[in-house]
Amino acid sequence: MRSETGFDPALYERFPTKEDRPPQELEELERIWCAPKGWALLTAVNNNYVGFFYVATAFLFFLLAGVLALVMRVQLALPLQGILPQETYNQFFTMHGTVMMFLFAVPMMEAIGVLLLPQMLAARDLPFPRLSAYAFWAYFVGGLCFFASIFVGLAPDGGWFMYPPLTSTTYSPGINADFWLLGIGFIEISAIAGAIEIIVGVLRTRAPGMTLDKMPIYSWAMLVFGVMIVVGFPAVILGTLLLELERAFNWPFFDPTRGGDALLWQHLFWFFGHPEVYIIFLPASGLVSMMVATMARTPLVGHNLIVLAFLATGFISFGVWSHHMFTTGMPALSIGFFSAASMAVSVPAGIQVFSWIATFAVGKPRFNVPTLFVLGGLVTFVIGGLTGVMVAMVPFDWQAHDSYFIVAHLHYVLIGGMVFPLFAAFYYWIPMTSSRALSERLGKWVFWLMFFGMQVTFWPMHLVGLMGMPRRVYTYLPGQGWDVINMISTIGAFMLAAGVLVFLVDLARNFRFTTDNDAGNVYGGGTLEWLPTGLYSTRSIPVVKSREPLWDDPKLADDVEQGRYFLPNSATGLRETIVTSPLRAEPQYLQIMPGPSVWPFLAAVFTAGFFILMTVQAYRPSFACGVLAVLCVLRWLWDTDRLVKEETVDVGAGIRLPTYVTGPGSHGWWAMIILLVVIGMIFLMGVFSFLYLFGVQPQFWVAPARWEWMAAVLPAYGAAAGLALLSRRMLAREKTRLWTPGVLFLSAALALAGAVAIDLWSWLDTGLLPTDSGQGATVYALLSLEAALAAIGLLMAGYLSARNSRGMIVHPRNNSLDLCVLFVAYAAGQGTLTAILTRAFGG
């Protein structure tokens, strides 16, 4: 049967091939995929190195946040302790929560994905290795600078949720809050870049034959994880931008005295914040599902049900954001809906838990360190889930809200659902990237110290919370019955820390990073990451016929190592991987991959410099860093769309694939669509803000810009979209002069900028300013978003003109133009909606 791609699956029968490959092919692969050494490691883009750096940095932030937690527990061990002044304590608990949620949990899950996915999918690398490098360095530099603010008294002190009006300039006049707003917004951009890489990687770089039903369940978890980031994180990016605009330029988004509303921040923040718990949990659940099958030595029970549970969790979790707002005076109907959704989201989690229990029950489990951490995490997570159902019941939530009961619930869910699975994954997968496995003996000490330390620390917090102790207090009075309980929690915290310390000792004794001579498949896993690997991932890319190919085909590892499958060599003399179809994983084309480059590193450093200098109000150096960051990005992009002479190449067994594809078949097209979804979600959250303020503060709204202006705005946006599409169409004509598409696209970008300028002028003509009211603030925020897209469109036009002048945009090799046309056409459509919507609501 032939597929939708035209690839004949019968060609798979040619593998494994019989002949031995020449040994010089392997030497050539090692030369092409070699890693830089010394300072040149800053230019590395291999997932092995970037993933390892990513995991190590995320774990560093875990340790730093843990130290903050220990100091806070010492402060609360006894009443009226003077270890930390109130202001410093506020900074500590804000930084602890922020670092754990933003700098450890989500980045760690992305980091493990970058490290594991290429090996698990048998790809040579993820499709955008330089994007992964940029995302890591941006996170590394920005995260360390953000954390360093605590040493100079500039750390934020408004809580990891940063509720207005406490974070307005009235109550937080310094730049402490600005560090959080610009720093976290910047770090979320890095997270979105990683999510785009993961989504495209899972959908387009799977090994041939790895259809969706044969895909490792961890890949399913990471796919849903990436989609949830793309949908959820734009809300917090917009929220941080709006609050920073209010603080810096007095635009009253959250000021109720001028038509804003402080609850708007909570809606934006928790639309991201509650799904973030499941964004963290789902990848950990995928890791657990992989390990449970291996430890029980049997295929996972209910594989398809777990996949459906992942999808259901991703969907339902976006309907529970107001779960955190039951005490804000919401309408009873809304409270009922969100309460029901908060309970419903526990059903998919229950499916996964029962699946793991059933797998252990039907198999023959081995009680090693990964198994202990999985079981300990399971017990802890179930306890957290049960208390989660309790706080989903509105009357109970009204009593327990903002008490230490919520602190206990949150930590049971996050430590049981993410931290324990993470340590299990460390012991399970470290032999894949280290020449020595970690110690089973020390690992059991790590587990029992952490498990009992966790229970001793957080179980008593349920009690002290029900006894009335509020969260986020730096001390308390004696005689309230909280003293002994807090001392027990503090002892437990140090017990938990002792477990982490033993783990560090184990790492120091046994971990030795390697890319080829690793410790091997210590626990007997059946998926492809346990194939022999180098920096080029697998020697050849196998045909996958089951979910556990190593269990089902004992010869597979040897055949892959001998080069008897796809791409046993470098077909073009460059870095390559096979791009497959998203559903049936049928080979479509050979992707030419970029090699090591210093430009992603420099782009990340200058991007971090832009945001940090903006925070301290050094505007001129900040602008210079912004310009340099853009130039570095353009330089890194310049040679990523590489051209090779061969139009098709042999990828093994006489099967030939093209080396260049345009349109919806290309991986770049998929990445651009995902990016446009991110921009669209920012726009959608902006529209929600606009309509929300209109609904709660209509008395502040005045007559909008006149509709007569639309006679100029709409044709300008239409011209932008039309000229952009025409430039692509003209390039397809063989007799078109080379300069014609470039001129047409430049005209499209100018038309887009002109449309934004006309719309902006129409609002200035009304006399409404962004500082006047919530209406003015939201209208000009939407226009600012459109202006940013227009500026990017003009930048794209300059970039395309430069490439066109070098003869690098010719039919049919025109991906750069394709992606720019998509962007400008989308921007024109969004601008049209902005112009219509802002005029449809007014006083």
C-alpha positions as a printed Julia matrix, in Angstrom:
843×3 Matrix{Float64}:
   0.0    0.0     0.0
   1.34   3.39   -0.96
   1.06   6.25    1.45
   0.08   9.87    1.19
   3.76  10.77    0.67
   4.22   8.48   -2.29
   6.72   6.33   -0.39
   6.31   2.6    -0.88
   6.53   0.8     2.52
   7.65  -2.33    0.68
  11.06  -0.65    0.35
  11.54  -1.29    4.07
  11.98  -4.96    3.21
  15.41  -4.12    1.79
  16.66  -3.67    5.37
  18.77  -4.82    7.01
  21.18  -4.98    4.1
  23.65  -7.83    3.87
  26.9   -6.21    2.84
  29.36  -4.71    5.32
  29.94  -0.96    5.11
  33.45   0.42    4.46
  35.13   1.41    7.74
  36.04   4.85    6.36
  32.32   5.75    6.38
  32.25   5.61   10.16
  35.45   7.65   10.35
  33.82  10.27    8.11
  30.73  10.4    10.34
  32.91  10.92   13.41
  34.82  13.7    11.66
  31.67  15.51   10.5
  29.91  15.22   13.86
  32.91  15.91   16.07
  32.42  18.31   18.95
  34.51  21.43   19.56
  36.94  21.36   22.47
  37.96  23.9    25.08
  36.43  27.33   24.69
  35.02  26.19   21.36
  32.45  24.21   23.37
  30.51  27.47   23.42
  29.81  26.81   19.75
  28.57  23.21   20.23
  25.07  22.5    18.94
  24.97  18.68   19.26
  22.05  17.58   21.4
  24.47  15.47   23.5
  26.36  18.54   24.66
  23.51  21.05   24.7
  21.24  18.57   26.5
  23.91  17.8    29.1
  24.59  21.52   29.7
  20.84  22.1    29.95
  20.27  19.33   32.52
  23.27  20.41   34.61
  22.15  24.04   34.68
  18.57  23.16   35.61
  19.85  20.95   38.43
  22.07  23.82   39.62
  18.97  26.0    39.95
  17.26  23.17   41.87
  20.15  23.21   44.35
  20.12  27.0    44.65
  16.38  27.11   45.26
  16.77  24.29   47.78
  19.32  26.31   49.75
  16.83  29.2    49.91
  14.2   26.78   51.2
  16.51  25.53   53.97
  17.2   29.07   55.16
  13.45  29.76   55.22
  12.82  26.58   57.22
  15.45  27.67   59.78
  13.67  31.02   60.04
  10.33  29.29   60.7
  11.63  26.52   62.97
  10.82  28.58   66.09
   8.64  31.64   66.75
  10.11  35.12   66.38
  13.34  33.94   64.8
  15.63  36.7    63.56
  17.56  34.8    60.88
  15.97  36.78   58.05
  14.38  40.24   58.16
  10.91  40.47   56.68
  12.05  42.11   53.41
  14.78  39.52   52.89
  12.41  36.65   53.69
   9.97  37.98   51.1
  12.77  37.94   48.54
  13.75  34.41   49.56
  10.3   32.87   49.19
   9.72  34.77   45.94
  13.01  33.56   44.5
  12.48  30.02   45.8
   9.12  29.66   44.06
  10.23  31.49   40.92
  13.45  29.51   40.52
  11.77  26.16   41.17
   8.9   26.79   38.74
  10.56  28.86   36.0
  14.26  27.99   36.17
  14.16  24.36   37.29
  10.96  22.45   36.59
  10.04  23.39   33.02
  13.64  23.85   31.78
  14.62  20.49   33.29
  11.83  18.75   31.38
  12.9   20.49   28.17
  16.54  19.65   28.86
  15.84  15.94   29.25
  13.82  16.08   26.03
  16.72  17.66   24.14
  19.05  14.98   25.51
  16.83  11.92   25.04
  14.53  12.53   22.09
  17.04  12.27   19.2
  18.35   8.97   20.55
  14.86   7.69   21.34
  13.64   8.6    17.84
  16.91   7.42   16.2
  17.41  10.86   14.64
  20.87  12.33   14.15
  19.73  15.41   16.08
  16.68  17.58   16.61
  15.76  19.59   13.49
  16.96  23.0    14.78
  20.13  22.35   16.77
  21.17  26.01   16.78
  17.77  26.97   18.18
  18.35  24.49   21.01
  21.75  26.05   21.66
  20.26  29.55   21.65
  17.46  28.49   24.02
  19.98  26.98   26.43
  22.43  29.91   26.48
  19.6   32.42   26.83
  18.29  30.44   29.79
  21.76  29.99   31.3
  22.88  33.63   31.08
  19.49  35.15   31.87
  18.77  32.73   34.7
  22.08  33.28   36.47
  21.78  37.05   36.17
  18.24  36.87   37.52
  19.31  34.76   40.5
  22.26  37.04   41.19
  19.82  39.85   41.96
  19.31  38.33   45.42
  22.93  39.11   46.36
  22.52  42.85   45.74
  19.12  43.3    47.35
  17.29  43.65   44.03
  15.48  40.31   44.03
  11.7   40.47   43.56
   9.64  40.25   46.74
   6.05  40.02   45.51
   5.76  36.22   45.41
   6.34  33.96   42.43
   2.87  35.01   41.19
   3.57  38.79   41.46
   0.0   39.92   42.1
  -0.86  43.59   41.46
  -1.4   45.99   43.16
   1.38  44.77   45.48
   3.74  44.82   42.51
   2.67  48.23   41.21
   5.01  51.18   41.54
   2.97  52.41   44.51
   3.86  49.41   46.68
   7.01  48.22   44.87
   8.76  51.42   43.77
  12.2   49.87   43.19
  13.33  47.75   40.25
  12.96  44.46   42.14
   9.67  43.64   40.42
  11.13  44.67   37.06
  13.81  42.0    37.42
  11.05  39.41   37.72
   8.91  40.79   34.9
  11.62  41.18   32.28
  13.68  38.21   33.45
  10.85  35.71   33.54
   9.31  36.98   30.32
  12.68  36.5    28.65
  13.13  33.0    30.09
   9.66  32.0    28.85
  10.71  33.0    25.34
  13.58  30.53   25.72
  11.08  27.86   26.83
   8.93  28.48   23.75
  11.96  28.13   21.49
  12.66  24.76   23.08
   9.01  23.72   22.68
   9.07  24.48   18.94
  12.17  22.32   18.59
  10.56  19.45   20.5
   7.23  19.51   18.62
   8.83  19.54   15.18
  11.4   16.96   16.28
   8.79  14.49   17.51
   6.53  14.93   14.48
   9.13  15.08   11.71
  12.38  13.3    12.68
  11.19   9.9    13.86
  12.89   6.8    12.52
  11.24   5.34    9.4
   8.36   3.06   10.31
   7.86   4.65   13.75
   4.18   5.42   13.23
   2.27   7.25   15.95
   1.15   3.98   17.54
   4.78   2.76   17.7
   6.19   5.99   19.08
   7.72   5.74   22.58
   5.25   6.97   25.13
   7.75   9.55   26.37
   7.61  11.13   22.91
   3.83  11.43   23.26
   4.3   13.14   26.62
   6.82  15.58   25.16
   4.57  16.33   22.19
   1.67  17.29   24.5
   4.17  19.14   26.72
   5.37  21.23   23.78
   1.84  22.05   22.63
   0.85  23.1    26.15
   3.83  25.46   26.35
   2.92  26.98   22.99
  -0.68  27.53   24.16
  -0.09  28.46   27.8
   3.15  30.44   28.03
   2.06  33.34   25.79
  -0.4   34.34   28.53
   2.35  34.95   31.08
   4.53  36.64   28.44
   1.7   39.06   27.72
   0.97  39.52   31.43
   4.57  40.4    32.25
   4.69  42.84   29.32
   1.47  44.55   30.43
   2.6   44.89   34.03
   5.98  46.22   32.92
   4.24  48.73   30.65
   2.14  49.84   33.62
   5.19  50.2    35.83
   7.42  51.88   33.23
   4.95  54.04   31.28
   1.89  54.29   33.54
  -0.47  52.35   31.25
  -3.27  51.37   33.68
  -4.01  47.74   32.85
  -4.38  46.75   36.51
  -5.36  50.06   38.13
  -9.09  49.98   38.94
  -9.21  53.74   39.5
  -8.54  54.29   35.77
 -10.43  51.46   34.14
  -8.03  48.59   34.82
  -8.53  45.59   37.1
  -6.02  43.76   39.29
  -7.86  40.47   38.7
  -6.93  40.65   35.01
  -3.39  39.72   36.06
  -4.65  36.66   37.92
  -6.62  35.48   34.9
  -3.6   35.84   32.62
  -1.16  34.37   35.11
  -3.21  31.35   36.13
  -4.21  30.55   32.54
  -0.53  29.72   32.35
   0.15  28.9    36.0
  -2.2   26.0    36.63
  -1.53  24.18   33.34
   2.14  24.62   34.18
   1.74  21.99   36.9
   0.65  19.52   34.21
   3.3   20.83   31.82
   5.77  19.69   34.47
   3.93  16.46   35.31
   3.35  15.08   31.8
   7.03  14.64   30.77
   7.75  13.1    34.17
   4.79  10.77   33.62
   6.24   9.82   30.24
   9.58   9.01   31.87
   7.85   6.92   34.54
   5.85   5.03   31.89
   9.09   4.13   30.11
  10.83   3.03   33.31
   7.88   1.04   34.68
   7.81  -1.15   31.57
  11.54  -1.82   31.84
  11.56  -2.45   35.57
   8.54  -4.78   35.33
  10.07  -6.45   32.25
   6.8   -6.33   30.37
   5.11  -3.97   27.89
   3.23  -1.11   29.48
  -0.35  -1.97   30.37
  -2.85   0.48   28.86
  -0.43   2.24   26.53
  -3.21   3.72   24.41
  -5.18   4.8    27.48
  -2.14   6.66   28.81
  -1.76   8.47   25.49
  -5.43   9.48   25.68
  -4.84  10.56   29.29
  -1.98  12.81   28.14
  -4.24  14.42   25.54
  -7.13  14.79   28.02
  -4.84  16.34   30.63
  -3.53  18.85   28.12
  -7.07  19.83   27.16
  -8.78  19.9    30.57
  -5.91  21.67   32.35
  -6.66  24.89   30.48
 -10.13  24.91   31.99
  -9.04  25.1    35.61
  -7.12  28.37   35.86
  -9.74  30.04   38.08
  -9.31  27.17   40.53
  -6.89  29.59   42.21
  -9.45  32.41   42.34
 -12.37  30.89   44.28
 -11.94  33.48   47.04
 -11.98  36.52   44.73
 -15.76  36.84   44.54
 -16.32  35.12   41.21
 -19.9   34.4    40.06
 -21.35  31.14   41.41
 -21.78  29.69   37.89
 -18.09  30.24   37.12
 -17.04  28.74   40.44
 -19.13  25.64   39.76
 -17.61  25.16   36.31
 -14.02  25.56   37.44
 -14.59  23.34   40.47
 -15.92  20.56   38.24
 -13.0   20.96   35.81
 -10.53  20.85   38.72
 -11.94  17.5    39.79
 -12.21  16.16   36.21
  -8.51  16.74   35.54
  -7.68  14.13   38.19
  -9.31  11.38   36.1
  -6.52  11.19   33.44
  -3.92  11.18   36.23
  -5.78   8.27   37.83
  -5.66   6.34   34.56
  -1.88   6.68   34.47
  -1.48   5.63   38.11
  -3.61   2.51   37.67
  -1.75   1.65   34.46
   1.59   1.74   36.3
   0.22  -0.37   39.14
  -1.18  -2.9    36.64
   2.16  -3.07   34.8
   4.01  -3.85   38.02
   1.32  -6.4    38.92
   1.53  -8.4    35.66
   5.31  -8.14   35.35
   8.26  -9.2    37.46
   9.5   -5.92   38.95
  13.07  -5.43   40.11
  13.36  -3.26   43.19
  16.38  -1.2    42.22
  16.88   2.54   42.69
  14.74   3.7    39.72
  11.91   1.42   40.89
  12.11   2.8    44.43
  11.93   6.39   43.21
   9.03   5.55   40.9
   7.07   3.88   43.71
   7.94   6.63   46.19
   6.86   9.25   43.7
   3.65   7.33   43.04
   2.71   7.28   46.73
   3.59  10.94   47.21
   1.77  12.07   44.08
  -1.41  10.2    44.99
  -1.45  11.94   48.38
  -1.03  15.29   46.63
  -3.77  14.38   44.17
  -6.21  13.57   46.96
  -5.57  16.9    48.67
  -5.98  18.5    45.24
  -9.5   17.1    45.02
 -10.13  18.53   48.47
  -9.13  22.06   47.48
 -11.18  21.73   44.29
 -14.26  21.68   46.55
 -15.14  25.33   46.98
 -16.23  25.36   50.66
 -13.01  23.61   51.7
 -10.91  25.9    49.49
 -12.45  28.95   51.17
 -11.11  27.63   54.49
  -7.71  26.36   53.35
  -6.83  29.05   50.78
  -3.47  30.75   51.39
  -2.71  28.49   54.35
   0.13  26.04   54.79
  -2.26  23.28   53.69
  -1.84  24.63   50.15
   1.94  24.67   50.56
   1.84  21.01   51.53
  -0.49  20.1    48.65
   1.66  21.9    46.09
   4.88  20.23   47.22
   3.33  16.76   47.37
   2.17  17.14   43.77
   5.4   18.62   42.43
   7.87  16.46   44.36
   5.87  13.28   43.89
   4.93  14.04   40.3
   8.22  15.49   39.08
  11.19  15.42   41.47
  11.07  11.72   42.41
  10.53  10.66   38.77
  13.43  12.94   37.85
  15.8   11.17   40.24
  14.55   7.82   38.97
  15.34   9.03   35.44
  18.82  10.13   36.54
  19.66   6.62   37.74
  17.99   4.99   34.73
  19.39   7.14   31.89
  22.74   8.38   33.22
  24.39   5.16   31.9
  23.45   6.46   28.43
  25.66   9.53   28.83
  28.25   8.41   31.38
  30.99   5.81   31.15
  29.97   4.58   34.61
  26.54   3.97   36.12
  25.6    5.47   39.47
  25.84   3.39   42.63
  22.85   1.24   43.61
  24.0    1.23   47.25
  24.3    5.0    47.53
  21.17   5.42   45.42
  19.08   3.58   48.01
  20.41   5.92   50.7
  19.43   8.83   48.47
  15.92   7.48   48.06
  15.14   6.7    51.68
  16.54  10.02   52.93
  14.58  11.95   50.33
  11.38   9.94   50.75
  11.21  10.17   54.53
  12.54  13.72   54.46
   9.73  14.67   52.09
   7.04  13.15   54.34
   8.48  14.61   57.52
   8.75  18.05   55.92
   5.4   18.45   54.25
   2.92  16.1    55.94
   2.88  18.25   59.13
   2.19  21.33   57.0
  -1.3   19.97   56.29
  -1.93  20.08   60.02
  -0.44  23.49   60.72
  -2.36  24.87   57.75
  -5.66  23.55   59.12
  -4.66  25.06   62.45
  -4.62  28.47   60.77
  -1.0   29.21   59.87
  -1.01  31.41   56.75
   1.58  30.95   54.03
   4.16  33.62   53.15
   4.7   34.83   56.74
   8.24  35.32   57.92
   7.56  34.57   61.58
   4.75  33.83   64.05
   3.91  34.36   67.7
   4.45  31.65   70.34
   1.57  29.89   72.03
  -0.42  29.03   68.89
   0.53  25.36   68.76
   2.63  25.75   65.61
   6.08  25.54   67.23
   6.62  21.77   67.38
   5.12  21.16   63.94
   7.37  23.75   62.32
  10.43  22.3    64.03
   9.52  18.82   62.7
   9.15  20.26   59.19
  12.55  21.91   59.46
  14.19  18.64   60.54
  12.53  16.91   57.59
  13.84  19.57   55.2
  17.4   18.89   56.27
  16.81  15.15   55.94
  15.63  15.76   52.37
  18.68  17.92   51.73
  20.92  15.16   53.09
  19.52  12.82   50.43
  20.35  15.32   47.72
  23.84  15.71   49.17
  24.43  11.93   48.99
  23.28  12.07   45.36
  25.9   14.75   44.66
  28.52  12.5    46.24
  27.37   9.66   44.0
  27.63  11.92   40.95
  31.14  13.03   41.91
  32.28   9.44   42.38
  30.72   7.84   39.3
  29.52  10.28   36.66
  31.92  10.62   33.72
  30.38  12.38   30.73
  30.86  10.61   27.41
  29.27  10.61   23.98
  30.23   7.12   22.81
  31.84   4.82   25.42
  28.87   4.85   27.81
  27.95   2.35   30.51
  25.22   0.89   28.31
  21.76  -0.53   28.81
  22.13  -1.31   32.51
  18.43  -1.97   33.18
  17.54  -3.67   29.88
  15.35  -1.05   28.22
  13.72  -1.9    24.91
  13.69   1.47   23.11
  16.11   2.99   20.65
  18.08   5.29   22.95
  19.99   2.17   24.06
  21.42   1.57   20.6
  25.2    2.14   20.33
  25.64   5.88   19.74
  28.15   8.61   19.07
  27.77  12.33   18.48
  26.03  11.34   15.26
  23.46   9.42   17.36
  23.09   5.99   15.7
  25.47   4.73   13.02
  22.45   4.03   10.8
  18.78   4.91   11.27
  16.72   1.72   11.69
  13.3    0.75   10.42
  11.01   0.51   13.45
   8.4   -2.25   13.6
   7.3   -2.21   17.26
   7.25  -0.1    20.43
  10.12  -2.02   22.04
  12.33  -2.81   19.03
  15.33  -3.93   21.09
  13.19  -6.51   22.89
  11.54  -7.74   19.7
  14.66  -7.87   17.49
  17.82  -8.93   19.37
  19.91  -8.39   16.2
  18.82  -4.78   15.73
  21.67  -3.19   17.71
  24.34  -5.05   15.75
  22.7   -4.34   12.38
  22.44  -0.64   13.22
  26.06  -0.5    14.37
  27.2   -2.22   11.16
  25.38   0.39    9.05
  22.75  -1.91    7.56
  19.9    0.59    7.72
  19.15   4.13    6.51
  21.92   6.71    6.15
  24.94   4.55    7.09
  27.22   7.35    5.89
  27.12  11.04    5.1
  25.42  11.2     1.72
  26.48  14.82    1.1
  29.58  15.22    3.28
  27.57  17.35    5.74
  25.52  16.79    8.89
  22.21  15.18    7.92
  19.12  13.48    9.25
  16.02  12.0     7.62
  12.77  13.96    7.81
   9.73  11.68    7.88
   5.98  12.19    7.52
   4.15  13.16   10.73
   1.69  10.25   10.84
   3.31   7.16    9.31
   6.96   8.24    9.64
   7.76   7.58    5.99
  11.0    9.1     4.66
  10.37  12.37    2.81
  13.7   14.12    2.39
  17.21  14.5     3.74
  17.67  17.51    5.99
  21.06  19.24    5.78
  21.8   20.28    9.37
  23.89  23.21   10.58
  27.11  22.55   12.44
  28.79  24.28   15.4
  28.44  28.05   15.47
  29.25  30.85   17.87
  26.29  32.95   16.69
  23.57  31.31   18.83
  25.74  31.84   21.91
  26.4   35.5    21.07
  22.73  36.07   20.19
  21.7   34.65   23.58
  24.24  36.79   25.47
  23.14  39.99   23.75
  19.47  39.09   24.18
  20.04  38.61   27.9
  21.98  41.87   27.97
  19.08  43.68   26.31
  16.59  42.59   28.98
  18.92  43.01   31.96
  20.07  46.48   30.91
  16.47  47.43   30.23
  15.64  46.39   33.79
  18.26  48.69   35.31
  17.11  51.48   32.96
  20.37  51.63   30.99
  18.42  52.23   27.79
  21.2   53.09   25.34
  23.36  50.03   26.11
  20.17  47.96   26.13
  19.25  49.18   22.65
  22.78  48.41   21.43
  22.54  44.86   22.82
  19.17  44.44   21.1
  20.62  45.46   17.75
  23.61  43.14   18.2
  21.29  40.27   19.16
  19.27  40.75   15.97
  22.43  40.87   13.86
  23.72  37.67   15.47
  20.43  35.88   14.79
  20.5   36.98   11.16
  24.08  35.81   10.82
  23.27  32.41   12.3
  20.3   32.06    9.93
  22.36  33.06    6.91
  23.97  29.67    6.39
  21.31  27.36    7.89
  19.33  27.05    4.63
  22.27  25.34    2.98
  22.27  24.3    -0.65
  23.96  21.18   -2.0
  24.58  20.19   -5.59
  22.82  16.85   -5.35
  19.05  17.11   -5.78
  18.58  13.51   -4.6
  20.91  11.18   -2.72
  21.09   7.51   -1.85
  20.2    7.03    1.83
  20.77   3.28    1.83
  19.69   0.17   -0.1
  19.31   2.22   -3.27
  16.54   4.42   -1.84
  16.91   8.03   -2.99
  15.53  11.08   -1.21
  15.51  14.76   -2.19
  17.83  17.12   -0.33
  15.48  20.11   -0.39
  11.71  20.47    0.09
   9.59  23.61    0.21
   6.08  24.38    1.41
   4.12  22.38    4.02
   6.45  19.41    3.61
   9.46  21.24    5.06
  10.28  21.24    8.75
  10.81  25.01    8.64
   7.2   25.51    7.53
   6.01  23.56   10.57
   8.17  25.64   12.89
   6.8   28.88   11.43
   3.21  27.68   11.88
   3.93  26.9    15.54
   5.53  30.33   15.98
   2.44  31.94   14.49
   0.31  29.98   16.96
   2.41  31.49   19.77
   1.9   34.99   18.37
  -1.78  34.24   17.88
  -2.12  33.18   21.53
  -0.47  36.42   22.67
  -2.98  38.28   20.48
  -5.87  36.18   21.82
  -4.85  36.94   25.41
  -4.65  40.62   24.44
  -8.17  40.44   23.04
  -9.32  38.73   26.25
  -7.77  41.58   28.27
  -9.5   44.15   26.08
 -12.93  42.5    26.39
 -12.48  41.73   30.09
 -11.8   45.36   30.97
 -14.7   46.45   28.78
 -16.94  44.06   30.7
 -15.88  45.07   34.23
 -15.11  48.78   33.75
 -17.35  50.04   30.89
 -17.8   53.46   32.52
 -14.22  54.37   31.62
 -14.61  53.66   27.91
 -14.99  56.44   25.34
 -15.95  56.48   21.67
 -13.44  54.51   19.57
 -11.61  55.64   16.43
 -13.92  56.43   13.54
 -14.85  53.67   11.11
 -14.03  55.98    8.2
 -10.37  55.29    8.79
 -10.99  51.66    7.84
 -11.23  52.76    4.21
  -7.45  53.25    4.38
  -6.51  50.61    6.98
  -8.17  47.59    5.38
  -6.81  48.14    1.84
  -3.31  48.59    3.29
  -3.51  45.3     5.18
  -4.99  43.63    2.12
  -2.16  44.95   -0.02
   0.41  43.62    2.46
  -1.03  40.11    2.33
  -1.6   40.22   -1.43
   1.86  41.48   -2.3
   3.49  38.92    0.0
   1.6   36.05   -1.64
   2.29  37.49   -5.1
   6.04  37.56   -4.39
   5.91  33.83   -3.71
   3.85  33.21   -6.84
   6.2   35.26   -9.04
   9.2   33.28   -7.8
   7.54  30.09   -9.06
   7.67  31.44  -12.62
  10.82  30.4   -14.4
  11.13  33.65  -16.41
  10.69  35.99  -13.46
  13.64  38.3   -12.86
  15.41  37.59   -9.62
  14.77  41.02   -8.15
  11.0   40.89   -8.66
  10.04  38.72   -5.64
  12.3   40.75   -3.36
  10.76  44.05   -4.45
   7.25  42.66   -4.05
   7.97  41.38   -0.54
   9.57  44.7     0.46
   6.41  46.42   -0.81
   4.32  44.02    1.29
   6.33  44.82    4.43
   6.01  48.56    3.77
   2.25  48.19    3.23
   2.01  46.34    6.57
   3.93  49.07    8.36
   1.8   51.72    6.64
  -1.41  50.02    7.76
  -0.22  50.0    11.38
   0.78  53.66   11.15
  -2.63  54.65    9.76
  -4.47  52.71   12.46
  -2.29  54.25   15.15
  -2.92  57.74   13.78
  -6.67  57.12   13.78
  -6.55  56.44   17.51
  -4.33  59.41   18.25
  -6.91  61.48   16.37
  -9.51  60.58   19.03
  -7.37  62.13   21.75
  -7.27  58.83   23.68
  -3.84  58.07   25.12
  -2.59  54.81   26.63
  -2.21  56.48   30.03
  -5.84  57.59   30.14
  -7.7   54.38   30.9
  -7.77  50.61   30.59
  -9.31  51.08   27.15
  -6.44  53.23   25.93
  -3.85  50.88   27.48
  -5.27  47.73   25.85
  -5.88  49.39   22.46
  -2.35  50.71   22.26
  -0.96  47.39   23.54
  -2.67  45.57   20.66
  -1.36  48.19   18.24
   2.12  47.81   19.73
   1.98  44.07   19.09
   1.04  44.74   15.48
   3.8   47.34   15.17
   6.32  44.76   16.44
   5.17  42.32   13.74
   5.51  45.04   11.12
   9.05  45.81   12.29
   9.93  42.12   12.01
   8.39  42.13    8.53
  10.68  45.0     7.48
  13.65  43.15    8.97
  12.67  40.09    6.96
  12.51  42.2     3.81
  16.06  43.42    4.37
  17.25  39.87    5.04
  15.58  38.53    1.89
  17.01  41.38   -0.17
  20.5   40.5     1.04
  20.02  36.82    0.21
  18.45  37.69   -3.13
  21.42  39.84   -4.05
  23.63  36.78   -3.59
  21.38  34.58   -5.75
  20.31  32.49   -2.75
  16.56  32.73   -3.35
  15.74  30.92   -6.56
  12.97  28.53   -7.51
  12.57  25.87   -6.16
  14.97  26.63   -3.28
  12.9   29.32   -1.62
  12.13  28.28    1.97
  13.31  31.63    3.33
  10.79  33.5     1.18
   8.03  30.99    1.96
   8.37  31.49    5.7
   8.54  35.27    5.46
   5.42  35.32    3.28
   3.57  33.23    5.86
   4.58  35.67    8.59
   3.54  38.83    6.76
   0.25  37.35    5.56
  -0.57  36.34    9.13
   0.41  39.77   10.49
  -1.91  41.41    7.96
  -4.79  39.2     9.06
  -4.15  39.9    12.74
  -3.91  43.62   12.07
  -7.28  43.55   10.3
  -8.87  41.85   13.31
  -7.26  44.39   15.65
  -8.62  47.33   13.68
 -12.15  45.9    13.59
 -12.29  44.67   17.18
 -11.0   47.83   18.84
 -13.64  49.88   17.01
 -16.48  47.49   17.82
 -16.4   48.24   21.56
 -16.5   51.71   23.02
 -18.39  54.13   25.2
